[in-house]
């Protein structure tokens, strides 16, 4: 099973190699343009980051749990920026 570091590294690679900015990545995965990443949108991000299908749902839930500071069970832009900032430091 992939470690937390492996998963975060794959997300960083996806964002830095396929998008000009983290904001562009966020807008791409925010399919309904509501300003919040829902679990299914995060699962799509994980799929594109080549995270194993078996654990995508678990990882998406853990990402929401870890980075959703507002408690609404979504990841908004500010929360996403904070997550990306932490990923880039690892």
Protein Blocks (a to p, Z undefined) as FASTA:
>chain_A
ZZfklmmmmmmmmmmmmcfbfklmmmmmmmnonopacfklmmmmmmmnopafklmmmmmm
mmmmmmmmnonopacfklmmmmmmmmmmZZ
